[in-house]
Amino acid sequence: MPFALFLFSCELEIPEESYNNPLDIEFNSENGITPPALIFTPSESTVNVGQSVTVNIFVLEVDSIAGTYIQVLYDQTRLSLNTIVLGDILKSNQTPIFFYDDDSDQGKIDIYSSFLGDEVAVSGTGSLAFLTFTTISPGTSTLRFGTFSHFL
């Protein structure tokens, strides 16, 4: 009776898992970000000069906020602000007051949002605003939150 034995061998590579979700509270805590907090997502983008890039401002684990003042600092020699759109966390049965001022000479954006009255507030994690920039010169630019940013 014939007998055949086949042996196969292969090298198995197990990929390293990467858990760097910007909304992951544990990941953020390991990186010194504790709620309530503001973060940009994506944390980095690569685009060519003349292209647009959209950045989301997220609030993490806020509790009963009725308004915000957010200051965003950017390199005005590399980026030009196109638009800012209200995110989802402040959308409720009442539309908040939402406006911004872009001081492109200083590279500073002041974003204001507030509900009218004292009965409306939101809690949780979510998108506060979407900022769309156009790149105007090559190089690296960093977005930062100003020290005066706060929740009301």
C-alpha positions as CSV (number, residue, x, y, z in Angstrom):
1,M,0.0,0.0,0.0
2,P,1.6,3.3,-1.1
3,F,1.9,6.0,1.5
4,A,2.6,9.7,0.8
5,L,3.4,12.3,3.3
6,F,3.5,16.0,2.3
7,L,5.0,18.5,4.6
8,F,4.7,22.2,4.0
9,S,6.4,25.0,5.8
10,C,5.8,28.7,5.7
11,E,6.9,31.6,7.6
12,L,4.2,33.3,9.5
13,E,4.5,37.0,10.3
14,I,2.1,38.3,12.9
15,P,1.4,41.9,12.3
16,E,1.7,44.3,15.1
17,E,-1.6,45.8,16.0
18,S,-1.8,49.6,16.2
19,Y,-4.4,51.1,18.4
20,N,-3.9,54.8,18.0
21,N,-7.6,55.8,17.7
22,P,-7.7,59.5,18.6
23,L,-11.0,59.0,20.4
24,D,-9.7,56.2,22.5
25,I,-9.7,57.4,26.1
26,E,-7.0,54.9,27.2
27,F,-4.7,55.7,24.3
28,N,-5.1,59.5,25.0
29,S,-4.5,59.0,28.7
30,E,-1.2,57.1,27.8
31,N,-0.3,60.2,25.8
32,G,-1.1,62.7,28.5
33,I,-4.5,63.8,27.3
34,T,-7.2,63.5,29.9
35,P,-10.9,64.4,29.5
36,P,-12.5,66.8,29.2
37,A,-10.2,67.5,26.2
38,L,-9.9,68.9,22.7
39,I,-8.1,66.9,20.0
40,F,-7.5,67.3,16.2
41,T,-8.2,64.3,14.0
42,P,-6.6,63.2,11.9
43,S,-3.5,63.9,13.9
44,E,-1.5,64.4,10.7
45,S,-2.0,64.7,7.0
46,T,0.2,64.9,4.0
47,V,-1.0,67.0,1.1
48,N,0.5,68.8,-1.9
49,V,0.6,72.6,-2.2
50,G,-2.7,73.9,-3.5
51,Q,-4.7,70.9,-2.1
52,S,-7.3,71.1,0.7
53,V,-7.2,69.2,4.0
54,T,-10.0,68.9,6.5
55,V,-9.3,68.6,10.2
56,N,-11.9,67.7,12.8
57,I,-12.0,69.2,16.3
58,F,-13.3,66.6,18.7
59,V,-14.3,67.1,22.3
60,L,-13.7,64.2,24.6
61,E,-16.0,63.3,27.5
62,V,-17.4,66.8,28.1
63,D,-20.1,67.1,30.8
64,S,-23.1,69.5,30.4
65,I,-21.5,72.1,28.2
66,A,-23.7,74.9,26.8
67,G,-21.0,76.6,24.8
68,T,-17.4,76.7,23.8
69,Y,-14.6,79.1,22.9
70,I,-11.9,77.4,20.9
71,Q,-8.8,79.1,19.7
72,V,-6.8,77.4,16.9
73,L,-3.3,78.6,16.0
74,Y,-1.9,77.8,12.6
75,D,1.0,78.8,10.3
76,Q,-0.5,81.4,8.1
77,T,2.5,81.2,5.7
78,R,1.6,77.5,4.9
79,L,-2.1,77.3,5.4
80,S,-5.2,79.3,4.4
81,L,-8.5,78.7,6.1
82,N,-11.4,77.9,3.7
83,T,-14.4,77.0,5.9
84,I,-15.5,75.9,9.3
85,V,-18.6,73.8,9.7
86,L,-20.4,73.0,12.9
87,G,-19.8,69.4,14.1
88,D,-22.4,66.9,15.4
89,I,-22.0,67.2,19.2
90,L,-23.7,70.6,19.5
91,K,-26.6,69.6,17.2
92,S,-29.7,69.1,19.2
93,N,-33.3,70.2,19.1
94,Q,-32.0,73.7,19.3
95,T,-29.4,75.0,16.9
96,P,-26.6,76.8,18.7
97,I,-25.1,80.2,17.8
98,F,-22.0,79.3,15.9
99,F,-19.5,81.7,14.4
100,Y,-15.8,82.2,14.0
101,D,-13.2,84.9,13.3
102,D,-10.1,84.0,11.2
103,D,-7.2,86.4,11.8
104,S,-5.1,85.2,8.9
105,D,-2.4,87.8,9.6
106,Q,-1.7,86.2,13.0
107,G,-2.7,82.6,12.1
108,K,-5.4,82.6,14.8
109,I,-9.0,81.3,14.5
110,D,-11.5,82.1,17.3
111,I,-14.5,79.7,17.2
112,Y,-17.6,80.5,19.3
113,S,-20.6,78.3,20.0
114,S,-23.4,78.7,22.5
115,F,-27.0,77.6,23.2
116,L,-29.5,80.2,24.1
117,G,-31.1,79.7,27.5
118,D,-30.0,77.6,30.4
119,E,-31.9,74.4,29.7
120,V,-29.8,73.1,26.8
121,A,-26.4,71.4,27.3
122,V,-24.6,68.4,25.8
123,S,-22.4,65.7,27.2
124,G,-20.2,63.1,25.7
125,T,-17.6,62.8,23.0
126,G,-18.1,64.1,19.5
127,S,-17.2,66.4,16.7
128,L,-17.2,70.1,17.5
129,A,-16.2,71.5,14.1
130,F,-14.7,70.7,10.8
131,L,-11.9,73.1,9.5
132,T,-10.9,73.0,5.9
133,F,-7.5,74.6,4.9
134,T,-5.7,75.0,1.6
135,T,-2.0,74.5,1.6
136,I,-0.2,77.6,0.2
137,S,3.4,76.8,0.5
138,P,5.5,73.6,1.1
139,G,6.7,72.5,4.5
140,T,5.3,71.3,7.8
141,S,2.6,73.1,9.7
142,T,1.2,72.4,13.1
143,L,-2.2,73.2,14.4
144,R,-2.5,74.0,18.1
145,F,-5.2,75.0,20.5
146,G,-4.7,78.3,22.2
147,T,-4.4,78.4,25.9
148,F,-7.6,80.5,26.2
149,S,-9.9,77.7,24.8
150,H,-12.6,76.5,27.2
151,F,-16.0,74.9,27.7
152,L,-18.9,76.8,29.2
